[in-house]
Amino acid sequence: MTVYGIGLGPGDADLVTVKGKRLLESAAVVYSPGRLSRTVALNHVPEERIGDLDFPMTRDPDELRRAWKEAAAEVATRAESEDVAFVTLGDPNVYSTFGHLRRTLAAFHPEVDLEVVPGVSAMTAFTTALGVEIESGTGLALREAANGSAPTGPDRMVLFKVTDAPATHEKLTEAGYDVRFGRRLFMEQGETVVTDDPDELAERDYYTLAYAEREGVERDVATAAFDGVESGGSA
C-alpha cells in the first residue's frame, strides 16, 4: 500500500488541495507530527483516524535518529496492509518534517511506496498576504534565519524561522535591505501579525517569516500601457 505525504497548506483548512482532502478522507490513518498540523487535519478527518508521531525539537542527533526510526517503523507497519497519510503544514518537500520520514523510510523500509501531494507553501502564502508580487524574471531566494541570523546576497529573499526578529532586522537593514514580517499567517492558532516593526515581534515564534528586498532594486515590469500612449487615449 502507499504512504502519502500530504501538504496541508499554511494553516487554513480551506487551503488544503482537492487531492489532499480526498486522500485524507480515504486514508486508514492520518499521522501528524505536531499540534498545529493535527488541528488542520481534524477539519477533514475524524479524531479516531489521527495518529500522533513524536518528532522532538532538539539538535541531539542520537535522539533525532531514534525518533525518526520509530516513526518510520510505525508508518511502514501500517502501510503493509492499508494506505496511510502523513500530514505537514505547507508543502511536504519545503522545510518540512516529512523529509526526515521520507529519508528514513527509504533507508530502512525501501519496500514502502511513497507519494507526495504538494501543498500551498508558507512562502507563497506569505508573499500573497503581504501583497508582494514576484514578477516574471525575478529571482527569489529562500533562506532560514533562526536565532537572529540574517543571510544576505540575493536582491529578494523570503526568510523562514525568524525567531529573533529584532536582531535579524538590524542586520538586514545595515546590509541595505527593506524588511517586512509576517507571523502565523493563515493560521487559526495564535495572533496573525504583518508589520515593518520588528519590536512588535520581540517575542520569539517559530512561525515568523520575513521578506527582505534590497533597497533601490530596479524593476522592469510589463504593463498594459504602450510607449507614447497615455492612459485613456487611443492608439
N, C-alpha and C positions, 0 to 999 in steps of 0.2 A: 504494500500500500504506500501512500505518499505522505510526506511531511510538507505542509505548505507554510512558508514564511510569508506572513501577510502584514503589509504596512497599513496601519490604522489612520494615517494622516497625522496632522499636528495636534489633535486633541478633541476636535469637534466630531461627534459621532456621525454627523451628516456628511463628513468629508471622506468617509470610507468609500472605496470604489465599489461599483456594482459587482464586479467579480469577487472582490474581497468579501463583501457581505454574503454573497451566495455560498462561498466556501466556508465561511464562519458558521452559517446556518446548517451546513451538511456535515461538518467535521464531528467525529465521535467525541473528541475532547479538544479544547482550545487552551493551550498553555500560555501563561502570561508571566513575564519576568518581573513585574512590579505593579504597584498600586494604580498608577495612572493608566497604564495600558489595560489593566483589568477593568477599570471603571468604564472605559470606552467600549471594550468588548461586551460588557454586560448590557449594552443597549441593543445588541444583536444576538446574544447567546444567553440562555438561562444559566443561573449560577451553578447548577449541578453539573454542567458540562465544562466548567472552567477549572483548569489545573494550574496550580502555582509552582513556579520553579525558583530556586534560590540562586541569584546572581549577585554575590556580595560586592559592595562598593569598597574595594580595597586594592592596594597595589602589591599585596603579598602574592608572589607568583605561585607558590605552592597551594595556597588557599583557593586562588582563582582556578588553577588547573583541576583541583579536586571538585569544585563546584561545577565546572564545565563538563567534566566526565560524568558526574552523577546526573546532571540534567540530560546529557546526550543518551545515557543508558535508559533513563525513564522514557524519553521520547521514542527511542528506537524500539523498545519493547512494545509499546502501544501500537507503533506503526507496523508491526509484524502482521496484524490482522485487520487494521482499520485505518482510514485516513484521519490524520490529526493536523492541527494547526498550531503555529507559534506566532503570537502577535507582538508587534512592536510599534511604538509611536513613530511617525514619519515614514521613511522608506527603509525596508529591511537591509539594503546594501549601503546606506549612508549613515555613518556614525551610529551603528545600531548594535544592540546586544545580540541580535540574530547572527551576526558574523562569527561570534565565539561558538555558538551552537553549530553553525554550518561547518566550520573548520573541524570541530571535534567529531561530528558525525562522519565527516569524510575520512578522518584518521582512524577511528575506532569502529565505525559501523558503515563501511562503504556500500553495503548492500541496500541501504535505505535510499529510496527515491526522494528527491527534493525538488520543489518548485517554488520560485519566488514570485509573489504577487506585489507589484510596486504600489507604493502609497504616495500621497502628497507629502513631499519632503518639507521639513521645517524651513529650509532655505527658500523655497518658492512661496510658502505661506507667509514667511517673514517679509519678503520684498513686496508681496501683494498688500499686506497690512500697512506697510509704510508708504505705499504708493510709489515705490521705486521701479522705474522701467529699465529693464536690461535690454537695450535695443539691439537690433541686428548688427553683428560685427563687434559687439562689445565683449571684452574679456572680463570674467568674474572669477575670483579665486575663493576657495573655501578653506578656512583656517580654524584652528582651535585656539582659544585664548583663555585657558583656565589659569586661575591663581595670579591674575594681573598681567599675564603675558600680552604682548602686542606685536604680532608679526607684521612686517612691513614689506614693501616691494611693489606688488600689483597696484594699479590705479583704483580698482574697486574690489572690495572683499566683503564677504559675509563671515562673521566670526561666531563660532559655537562656544557653548560652555563659558560664557563670560561671567565668572564667579567673583571677580573684583572689578566692577565697572569703573570706579573712580581711577584706579591705577592704570587700567587699560586705556581709558580716555586720555589721561595725562600724557602717556607715552605716544599715543597716536596723534594727538594734536601737536605735540612737539615735533613729530615727524612730518607734519604738514597735511593731515587728514581732517576732513569733516566727519563727525561720527553721530549716528543715531542709534538708540537702543530700543529693543522690544522684549518684553518679559511675558511669558505664559500666554502668547497669542493663540487664539482659537481654543484655549483650554477652559474647561468648566471648573477646574480646581485652581484656587488662588486668584490673585488680582492681576488683571491684564494692564500693562503699562507700556506706553510708547512715549519716548522722551528724548530730548537732546541733553538733558541734565543728568550726569552720572550720579549726583548726590541723591536723586530720587531712588536710586538703585543701590544704595550703600549696603543694604542687607544682602548677603550672598544668596543666590538662587541659581541652581544648575540650569534652569530653563530660561536663561537670558541670552539673547543674541545681539549682535551689533552689525550695522552696515557702515563701512568706512570707505570714503571716496576722497581721493587726493584733491586738495584744493586747486582750483583752476583747470581741472581736467577738461580737455576740449571734447565737444560733441559735434557730430555731423549727422543729424537725424533727418531722415526723409519725411516730408510732409506732403499734403495735398496741394500746397502752393507751388506756382511755377515762377521762374525768373521773369521779372518785368510785368507780372500780373498782380495787381493789388486786390486785396480782399473785397469782394462784392463786384469786381469788374468782370468784363467778358473778354475772352481770348480773340 
